[in-house]
Amino acid sequence: MEVKRRPFYDPVKLAQEVQKKVEEAEKADEHIDFLTFVPDGEPTLDVNLGREIDMLRETGIKIAVITNSSLLWRSDVQEELARADLVSLKVDAVDNETWHHIDRPHQSLKLTEILEGIEDFADMYQGEIITETMLVKGINDKEAQLEETADFLSRINPSTSYISIPIRPPAEEWVETPDETAINMAHRIFTS
């Protein structure tokens, strides 16, 4: 559990390694839609994220960042993410109790600040925003919670809002996949 930004990779080395992979893909006649920041952990914890995005821009390939949104309340994170062409934001819940239950955040994080940061970012961002909401049976799959989350997402106007379910073994044994009725209800609420 970390919330303090720090360097994780040498940006020059990272850019060189990515360039090698891009060249290999080009030689194999493989198309690359996006270069995506999705490391083990949270990409916005890397203090060099903005610099790395700028360096990878030289490839001419679009840049995407998949984030758990936990640091979106920070203006420096917003400014660095704004350099990407696409940002995927994780929004599992908009009420504090459910958010704590599902995401188990660092004790210093505050959901209200994160949600305000997401809205601020969406207002200033010129690229494409998509969202992901992980549904967990009995936790955030009830109609009222889904409506609150959908209402929040409509305010940030993502191009797509993905609903996901746990398919890999979860970190917690109590996590279960919602039933088909709940998933269909979520789809109806998110698309209305």
C-alpha positions as CSV (number, residue, x, y, z in Angstrom):
1,M,0.0,0.0,0.0
2,E,1.6,3.2,-1.2
3,V,0.4,6.7,-1.9
4,K,3.7,8.5,-2.2
5,R,4.9,9.1,-5.7
6,R,8.4,8.0,-6.5
7,P,10.5,6.9,-9.4
8,F,10.1,3.2,-10.4
9,Y,11.9,3.0,-13.7
10,D,14.6,4.9,-15.6
11,P,12.5,6.8,-18.2
12,V,15.3,6.6,-20.8
13,K,15.7,2.8,-20.4
14,L,11.9,2.4,-20.5
15,A,11.6,4.4,-23.7
16,Q,14.5,2.4,-25.3
17,E,12.9,-0.9,-24.3
18,V,9.5,0.1,-25.7
19,Q,11.1,1.4,-28.9
20,K,12.7,-2.1,-29.4
21,K,9.3,-3.8,-29.0
22,V,7.7,-1.3,-31.4
23,E,10.4,-2.1,-34.0
24,E,9.9,-5.8,-33.5
25,A,6.1,-5.4,-33.9
26,E,6.6,-3.4,-37.1
27,K,9.0,-6.0,-38.5
28,A,6.4,-8.7,-37.8
29,D,3.8,-6.5,-39.5
30,E,1.8,-6.2,-36.2
31,H,-0.3,-3.2,-35.6
32,I,-0.2,-1.4,-32.2
33,D,-3.3,0.6,-31.2
34,F,-1.9,2.0,-28.0
35,L,1.1,1.9,-25.7
36,T,-0.5,1.4,-22.4
37,F,0.7,2.1,-18.9
38,V,-0.6,-0.8,-16.7
39,P,2.2,-1.9,-14.5
40,D,2.0,-4.1,-11.4
41,G,0.4,-1.6,-9.1
42,E,-0.8,1.9,-9.9
43,P,0.9,3.8,-12.8
44,T,0.3,7.3,-11.3
45,L,2.6,6.4,-8.4
46,D,5.5,6.7,-10.8
47,V,6.7,10.3,-10.5
48,N,8.2,10.0,-14.0
49,L,4.8,9.1,-15.7
50,G,4.5,12.4,-17.5
51,R,8.1,12.3,-18.8
52,E,7.6,8.7,-19.9
53,I,4.5,9.6,-21.8
54,D,6.3,12.5,-23.5
55,M,9.2,10.2,-24.4
56,L,6.9,7.5,-25.9
57,R,5.0,10.1,-27.9
58,E,8.0,10.0,-30.3
59,T,6.9,6.5,-31.4
60,G,3.8,8.1,-33.0
61,I,1.6,5.6,-31.3
62,K,-1.3,6.7,-29.1
63,I,-0.7,6.5,-25.3
64,A,-3.2,5.0,-22.8
65,V,-3.1,4.9,-19.0
66,I,-5.2,2.5,-16.9
67,T,-5.5,3.9,-13.4
68,N,-7.3,3.0,-10.2
69,S,-8.0,6.7,-9.8
70,S,-6.7,6.9,-6.3
71,L,-4.4,9.9,-7.0
72,L,-6.7,11.8,-9.3
73,W,-7.2,14.4,-6.6
74,R,-3.6,15.6,-7.2
75,S,-3.1,18.3,-9.8
76,D,0.3,16.9,-10.8
77,V,-1.2,13.5,-11.6
78,Q,-4.0,15.2,-13.6
79,E,-1.5,17.2,-15.6
80,E,0.6,14.1,-16.4
81,L,-2.4,12.0,-17.3
82,A,-3.7,14.8,-19.6
83,R,-0.7,14.0,-21.8
84,A,-2.2,10.6,-22.7
85,D,-4.6,10.0,-25.5
86,L,-6.9,7.7,-23.4
87,V,-7.3,7.3,-19.7
88,S,-9.2,4.4,-18.1
89,L,-10.6,5.3,-14.6
90,K,-11.6,2.8,-12.1
91,V,-14.8,3.7,-10.2
92,D,-16.2,0.8,-8.2
93,A,-18.4,2.8,-5.8
94,V,-19.2,6.4,-4.9
95,D,-20.2,5.8,-1.3
96,N,-17.5,5.6,1.3
97,E,-18.5,2.4,3.0
98,T,-18.8,0.4,-0.2
99,W,-15.5,1.9,-1.6
100,H,-13.6,0.9,1.5
101,H,-15.1,-2.6,1.4
102,I,-14.2,-3.3,-2.2
103,D,-11.0,-1.3,-2.9
104,R,-9.4,-1.4,0.6
105,P,-7.7,1.9,0.1
106,H,-4.7,3.4,1.9
107,Q,-5.9,5.0,5.1
108,S,-4.9,8.5,3.9
109,L,-7.1,8.5,0.8
110,K,-10.5,10.2,0.9
111,L,-13.2,9.2,-1.6
112,T,-14.7,12.6,-1.8
113,E,-11.3,14.1,-2.9
114,I,-10.8,11.3,-5.4
115,L,-14.3,11.8,-6.9
116,E,-13.8,15.6,-7.1
117,G,-10.4,15.0,-8.7
118,I,-12.0,12.7,-11.3
119,E,-14.6,15.4,-12.1
120,D,-11.9,18.1,-12.3
121,F,-9.8,15.9,-14.6
122,A,-12.7,15.1,-16.9
123,D,-13.5,18.8,-17.2
124,M,-10.0,19.7,-18.4
125,Y,-9.0,16.5,-20.3
126,Q,-9.0,16.7,-24.1
127,G,-8.5,12.9,-24.7
128,E,-10.8,9.9,-24.3
129,I,-12.0,8.8,-20.9
130,I,-13.3,5.3,-20.3
131,T,-14.3,3.8,-17.0
132,E,-14.4,0.4,-15.3
133,T,-16.6,-0.6,-12.5
134,M,-16.0,-4.0,-10.9
135,L,-19.2,-5.6,-9.5
136,V,-18.9,-7.8,-6.4
137,K,-21.9,-9.8,-5.3
138,G,-23.7,-8.4,-2.4
139,I,-21.4,-5.4,-2.1
140,N,-22.0,-2.9,-5.0
141,D,-24.5,-4.7,-7.2
142,K,-27.7,-3.3,-5.6
143,E,-29.9,-1.0,-7.6
144,A,-29.4,2.2,-5.5
145,Q,-25.6,1.8,-5.5
146,L,-25.6,1.2,-9.2
147,E,-27.7,4.3,-9.8
148,E,-25.4,6.4,-7.7
149,T,-22.4,5.2,-9.6
150,A,-24.0,5.6,-13.0
151,D,-25.1,9.1,-12.0
152,F,-21.5,10.0,-11.1
153,L,-20.2,8.5,-14.4
154,S,-22.7,10.4,-16.4
155,R,-21.2,13.6,-15.0
156,I,-17.8,12.8,-16.3
157,N,-19.1,11.7,-19.7
158,P,-16.9,8.7,-20.5
159,S,-16.9,7.4,-24.1
160,T,-17.4,3.9,-22.6
161,S,-18.2,2.6,-19.2
162,Y,-17.2,-1.0,-18.7
163,I,-18.9,-3.2,-16.1
164,S,-16.5,-6.0,-15.0
165,I,-16.9,-9.0,-12.8
166,P,-14.2,-11.0,-10.9
167,I,-13.0,-13.8,-13.2
168,R,-9.5,-14.4,-11.8
169,P,-9.0,-15.6,-8.3
170,P,-9.6,-12.5,-6.1
171,A,-7.3,-11.2,-3.4
172,E,-10.1,-11.9,-0.8
173,E,-11.9,-15.2,-0.5
174,W,-15.3,-13.5,0.2
175,V,-15.4,-11.9,-3.3
176,E,-18.1,-13.5,-5.5
177,T,-19.4,-12.8,-9.0
178,P,-22.8,-11.2,-9.1
179,D,-25.6,-13.2,-10.6
180,E,-27.0,-12.6,-14.1
181,T,-29.9,-10.5,-12.8
182,A,-27.6,-8.1,-11.1
183,I,-25.3,-7.8,-14.1
184,N,-28.3,-7.2,-16.4
185,M,-29.6,-4.6,-14.0
186,A,-26.2,-2.9,-14.0
187,H,-26.1,-2.8,-17.8
188,R,-29.6,-1.3,-17.9
189,I,-28.8,1.4,-15.4
190,F,-25.5,2.3,-16.9
191,T,-26.9,2.6,-20.4
192,S,-30.1,4.5,-19.5
